[in-house]
Amino acid sequence: MDFDLEELAAIIELLDKADFRHFSFEKGDLRITVSRDGNVPQQPRAATPAAPAQAAPSQRVVADQAPDDDEVVITAPLLGTFYRSPKPGEPPYVEIGDKVAPDTVLCIVEVMKLMNSVPAGVSGEVTKIFAADGELVEYGSPLFAIRAIA
Protein backbone atom coordinates (compact mmCIF):
# COMPACT_ATOMS: atom_id res chain seq x y z
CA MET A 1 0.00 0.00 0.00
CA ASP A 2 1.40 3.41 -0.94
CA PHE A 3 -0.33 5.33 1.85
CA ASP A 4 1.37 6.43 5.05
CA LEU A 5 0.38 7.76 8.46
CA GLU A 6 1.35 11.34 7.54
CA GLU A 7 -1.24 11.30 4.75
CA LEU A 8 -3.83 9.88 7.15
CA ALA A 9 -3.01 12.55 9.73
CA ALA A 10 -3.42 15.26 7.07
CA ILE A 11 -6.82 13.87 6.08
CA ILE A 12 -7.93 13.74 9.72
CA GLU A 13 -6.82 17.34 10.25
CA LEU A 14 -8.73 18.50 7.16
CA LEU A 15 -11.85 16.62 8.23
CA ASP A 16 -11.69 18.13 11.70
CA LYS A 17 -11.94 21.60 10.15
CA ALA A 18 -14.51 20.73 7.46
CA ASP A 19 -18.29 20.82 7.59
CA PHE A 20 -19.62 17.53 6.19
CA ARG A 21 -22.01 14.66 6.95
CA HIS A 22 -20.37 11.84 4.98
CA PHE A 23 -16.86 11.50 3.55
CA SER A 24 -15.35 8.64 1.53
CA PHE A 25 -11.76 8.33 0.33
CA GLU A 26 -10.18 5.58 -1.74
CA LYS A 27 -6.57 5.10 -2.76
CA GLY A 28 -5.52 1.70 -4.03
CA ASP A 29 -6.85 -0.94 -1.64
CA LEU A 30 -7.44 1.61 1.13
CA ARG A 31 -10.99 2.85 1.67
CA ILE A 32 -11.88 5.36 4.41
CA THR A 33 -15.50 6.27 5.14
CA VAL A 34 -16.39 8.81 7.81
CA SER A 35 -19.84 9.89 8.97
CA ARG A 36 -20.67 12.54 11.54
CA ASP A 37 -24.18 11.23 12.15
CA GLY A 38 -23.26 7.54 12.30
CA ASN A 39 -25.23 6.65 9.16
CA VAL A 40 -22.81 5.80 6.39
CA PRO A 41 -24.45 4.87 3.08
CA GLN A 42 -23.82 1.20 2.33
CA GLN A 43 -21.27 0.64 -0.40
CA PRO A 44 -20.40 -2.66 -2.05
CA ARG A 45 -17.32 -4.20 -0.49
CA ALA A 46 -14.88 -6.70 -1.82
CA ALA A 47 -14.64 -9.89 0.18
CA THR A 48 -11.95 -9.59 2.81
CA PRO A 49 -10.36 -12.74 4.15
CA ALA A 50 -10.71 -12.92 7.92
CA ALA A 51 -7.56 -13.03 9.99
CA PRO A 52 -7.09 -16.32 11.79
CA ALA A 53 -8.51 -16.21 15.29
CA GLN A 54 -5.98 -16.44 18.07
CA ALA A 55 -6.04 -19.64 20.06
CA ALA A 56 -7.13 -18.18 23.36
CA PRO A 57 -10.18 -18.98 25.45
CA SER A 58 -12.74 -16.52 24.19
CA GLN A 59 -16.48 -16.34 24.61
CA ARG A 60 -18.01 -15.95 21.19
CA VAL A 61 -21.48 -16.24 19.81
CA VAL A 62 -22.10 -18.32 16.71
CA ALA A 63 -22.19 -15.89 13.78
CA ASP A 64 -25.70 -16.93 12.75
CA GLN A 65 -27.21 -16.22 16.17
CA ALA A 66 -29.28 -13.05 15.82
CA PRO A 67 -29.66 -10.52 18.61
CA ASP A 68 -32.91 -10.58 20.59
CA ASP A 69 -35.43 -7.76 20.22
CA ASP A 70 -34.47 -6.30 23.61
CA GLU A 71 -30.74 -6.16 22.80
CA VAL A 72 -28.71 -3.28 21.39
CA VAL A 73 -26.02 -4.31 18.91
CA ILE A 74 -22.71 -2.47 19.16
CA THR A 75 -21.00 -2.40 15.76
CA ALA A 76 -17.47 -1.75 14.55
CA PRO A 77 -16.92 1.98 14.03
CA LEU A 78 -14.33 1.28 11.32
CA LEU A 79 -12.49 -1.50 9.52
CA GLY A 80 -9.67 -2.93 11.60
CA THR A 81 -8.51 -5.67 13.95
CA PHE A 82 -10.78 -6.43 16.93
CA TYR A 83 -9.11 -6.85 20.32
CA ARG A 84 -10.99 -7.78 23.49
CA SER A 85 -8.20 -6.74 25.88
CA PRO A 86 -5.89 -3.72 26.14
CA LYS A 87 -2.74 -5.86 25.70
CA PRO A 88 -1.96 -9.50 24.92
CA GLY A 89 -2.21 -11.62 28.07
CA GLU A 90 -4.41 -9.12 29.93
CA PRO A 91 -8.03 -9.89 30.78
CA PRO A 92 -10.72 -8.78 28.33
CA TYR A 93 -12.42 -5.44 28.83
CA VAL A 94 -15.78 -7.20 29.27
CA GLU A 95 -17.23 -10.71 29.43
CA ILE A 96 -20.73 -11.99 28.83
CA GLY A 97 -22.81 -11.12 31.88
CA ASP A 98 -20.85 -7.96 32.76
CA LYS A 99 -22.83 -4.82 33.54
CA VAL A 100 -21.72 -1.79 31.51
CA ALA A 101 -22.34 1.97 31.48
CA PRO A 102 -22.45 4.10 28.32
CA ASP A 103 -18.77 5.05 28.71
CA THR A 104 -17.53 1.51 29.46
CA VAL A 105 -14.88 0.43 26.94
CA LEU A 106 -15.89 -2.89 25.38
CA CYS A 107 -12.91 -3.45 23.08
CA ILE A 108 -10.46 -1.75 20.77
CA VAL A 109 -10.33 -1.77 16.99
CA GLU A 110 -6.83 -1.25 15.59
CA VAL A 111 -6.28 0.33 12.20
CA MET A 112 -2.82 1.27 10.97
CA LYS A 113 -1.36 0.98 14.51
CA LEU A 114 -3.98 3.40 15.89
CA MET A 115 -6.03 1.94 18.75
CA ASN A 116 -9.68 3.03 18.77
CA SER A 117 -11.70 2.35 21.93
CA VAL A 118 -15.29 1.22 21.39
CA PRO A 119 -17.63 2.36 24.19
CA ALA A 120 -20.89 0.60 25.07
CA GLY A 121 -23.03 3.67 24.42
CA VAL A 122 -25.81 2.26 26.64
CA SER A 123 -26.24 0.97 30.17
CA GLY A 124 -26.93 -2.73 30.32
CA GLU A 125 -25.59 -6.26 30.43
CA VAL A 126 -23.31 -7.82 27.79
CA THR A 127 -25.22 -10.78 26.37
CA LYS A 128 -23.32 -11.73 23.22
CA ILE A 129 -19.86 -11.31 21.72
CA PHE A 130 -19.87 -11.67 17.94
CA ALA A 131 -16.16 -11.24 17.01
CA ALA A 132 -13.13 -13.28 18.01
CA ASP A 133 -10.03 -11.67 19.46
CA GLY A 134 -7.63 -10.74 16.66
CA GLU A 135 -10.31 -11.01 13.96
CA LEU A 136 -10.51 -8.49 11.12
CA VAL A 137 -13.86 -6.66 11.33
CA GLU A 138 -15.44 -4.37 8.77
CA TYR A 139 -17.25 -1.10 9.41
CA GLY A 140 -20.70 -1.95 10.79
CA SER A 141 -19.85 -5.54 11.75
CA PRO A 142 -21.66 -6.60 14.94
CA LEU A 143 -19.26 -6.83 17.89
CA PHE A 144 -21.45 -7.11 21.01
CA ALA A 145 -25.09 -7.36 22.02
CA ILE A 146 -26.16 -5.54 25.18
CA ARG A 147 -29.50 -5.94 26.94
CA ALA A 148 -30.30 -2.36 27.88
CA ILE A 149 -31.21 -1.60 31.48
CA ALA A 150 -33.51 1.37 31.99
N, C-alpha and C positions, 0 to 999 in steps of 0.2 A: 504494500500500500504506500503510495507517495503522498501521505498526509501526516503532518506532525502536530505535536501538542501546541506549538506556537500558533499554528493556523487555527486550531480549535479555540485557543484562548482569545485570539482576535475576533473570531465569530461570536463567542460568548460576550465579549465586551461590546460589540456592535449591537447584539440583541438586547443587552441590558439597557441600552440608550434608545432603542427603537420602539415605536408604537405599532404592535401587530397582535393578531389573534393566533395565526398559524404560520409556521415557517418550516420549509423543507429544503434540504441541501443534499446534493449527491455529487460525489467525486469518486470515480472508479467504483470499487465495491462498498465504499462508505456511504451510508445514508443517515442523515440526522433529521429528525422531525421534532419540532418544539411546538407546544400549544400552551397559551396562557390560561385558557379556560378548561383544560383537561380533556377536551373533545377533539381529538385528531382525526381528520377524515381517513377512513380506511384506504390503504393503497395495496395493490398486489405485491406480495413479497416472494422472493425466490426461496426455495426450500433451503433451510440452514441445518447442516448436520449437528445434532446435539453433542455436546462434549460428554465424554464418558463420566458417569457418576463416580464419585470417590467412594471407596469401600469403607464407609464409616457407618456406625449405627445411626440411622436417620428415620424419623417418623415421616412417612409420605403417604399421601392418599393416591389410590389408583387414578390414573389420568381420566378415566371415563366416569368417575363418580362426580355427579353434579352437586353444586351447593344447594342446600335447602332454602326454602322461601324466606326463612327468618335469618339468613346469613348474609353478611356483606362480604363481597369478594374484593380482596386487595390485589391489585394487578401491578405488573412491572412498569415503572415509570419510563424506562428506556431499555434498549437492547444491551445486554451485557451478561456477565457471569454472576449467578446467584450464590451468595454465601450466607449461611445461617448463623455463623459466629463471627466475632470481630477479628479473630486470628485463628490459624490452624491449631487444633488441640484445645482451644477454649470452648466452654459450653455454649450452646446456641443461645441467641437472644431470647427466643421463646420456644415453648413446647406446646403440644396440644393440651388443652385444659388450663393454660395460663390465662389469668385475667390481665387485660391491657387497657391503657388509657389512650386517648387520641395521639399523644406525643410519644408513646412507647415505640422504640425502634424494634421492628420485626426482623430485619435482615439488612444486608447491603447488596447492591448491584454494582459490580465493577465494570467500568468501561474505560479503556485506554489508561489503566493504572489510576483512575480516579474512583474513589469509593463514595457511593451515593447511598445514604441511609434511607430506608423506606419506613415511614411511620405508620402506625395503625390507622389513624384518622378517625377512629370511633372507639368508644368504650365498649368492652365486651370480653368474650372468652374465645380464645383460638380453638377452632373446631377441626380445621383441616389444613394440611400443608401440601401444596400441589407440586412444588419443585424440589428436586434433590440438590443437596449441597454440591457446588461446583458445576452445576448444569447451566448451559447457555439458555437464557430466556429472551424472548422478543418483547418489544413494547406491547403492553396490553395483556401479556400472558398472566393467567391467574397464579398467584403465589400462595395466598392464605385465604381461608374463610374464617370470619369472625361472627359469632352470634352476638348481636348488639344487645347491650343492657341499658335500659332506659334510666 
